[in-house]
Amino acid sequence: MKALAWLRFAVGCAGAAFSVAVSAADEIVIGQVAPLSGVLAETGKDMVLGAKIYFDHVNEQGGVHGKRIRHVIKDDGYKVDETLRLTREAIDKDGALALIGFAGTGNVGELLAQKVLEKAGIALVAPYTGGEILRTPFNPYIFHIRAGYADEAEGIVNQLVMLNMKRIGVMYQDDPFGKAGLAGVEAALKKRGLELVGTGAYEKNTDKVEQAVAQLAKANPQAIVMISVNRSTAAFSKQIRAASTVAQLVNISVVNPKEIVRLVGPESARGIGVAQVMPYPYTANIPVVKEYQQLMKKYAPQGSEVSYTSFEEFVGAKVLVEGLRRAGPNPTREKVLRALETLNPYDGGGFTLRFSPTNRVGSNFVEITVIGKDGRLLR
């Protein structure tokens, strides 16, 4: 997204967040805490954009039971303490009826540890994380629309082994997010009678990956699974290829491929595999993708591009709005929770999710894409 277009977009969001023109009785407040600054900024902007275009569409159609959606957006910079503070602010000060699209296994995990969602009795829909600690044990307040990191790891390892790559290493972020992905890869390998040949960790909110590069270059794996975010993935990819004969690099779904290409160039990014947990958003071959592309053209700032990230939160917004509709004309946080449980199944337009009173993981869909020679994702 171009800087000027994003600035105008963000200013518009801020205006919406602090508007007092509409009374609380005539609006539904949806809170979103996302990393709009820091190492995950581009991802955070796409997360906000995907939800916003659908909320804009719903509001133009008259809202939900005549009530407009007010999308309150806050920047946590991918910092756990800020996630806690801003979530409490969205709940207590802004009066959020539900929450959507937070990022970070550790960030959302701390919300659970501090019982922030439980105390408020509020639903969080479509967090941008596949961490198993957010899924097991069962938590009634989080509705996941994406497959978990264990599912992604299984899909990645299965693909690598099919290509006869059995010497596999892992580069991971040294926090709950990275460790969840690492555990998933280890489990997928164990299932096949294999073990990791090496690992390398880096510190969260940095792209200091030199030690991880050295450790994995020494192990000389055939393939490396990266459990990392944009800048660290880009830095590691470039450095490991200069230091090792590794044949294949694959990252889990949280990275933004266009940002990887921007950081290292299309030639260096070429061939990197990326797991995906949503249908391919670049070809309108199912109704939900066609709808997403149409609303991107209508509501997104000029220069915005289609991405898996914005598409994922677009799907999340559709799920949440359907829950709001089913909650009735006088929704409460409890009614929204109970309504979301009835989406069993929910066909969002060729992509089906299933929730129930005992299930909060709506999908296990995983497929692998590859960054092509022109920087585009190929299936």
Secondary structure as UniProt FT lines:
FT   HELIX           3..18
FT   HELIX           24..26
FT   STRAND          27..34
FT   TURN            39..40
FT   HELIX           41..60
FT   TURN            61..62
FT   TURN            65..66
FT   STRAND          67..75
FT   TURN            77..78
FT   HELIX           80..92
FT   STRAND          98..100
FT   HELIX           105..113
FT   TURN            114..115
FT   HELIX           116..120
FT   STRAND          124..125
FT   HELIX           132..134
FT   TURN            140..141
FT   STRAND          142..144
FT   HELIX           149..162
FT   TURN            163..164
FT   STRAND          168..173
FT   HELIX           176..191
FT   TURN            192..193
FT   STRAND          198..202
FT   TURN            204..205
FT   HELIX           210..219
FT   STRAND          223..227
FT   HELIX           230..243
FT   STRAND          248..251
FT   TURN            253..254
FT   HELIX           257..264
FT   HELIX           266..269
FT   TURN            270..271
FT   STRAND          273..276
FT   TURN            281..282
FT   HELIX           287..299
FT   TURN            302..303
FT   HELIX           308..327
FT   HELIX           333..340
FT   TURN            341..342
FT   STRAND          346..347
FT   STRAND          352..353
FT   TURN            357..358
FT   STRAND          367..371
FT   TURN            373..374
FT   STRAND          377..378
//
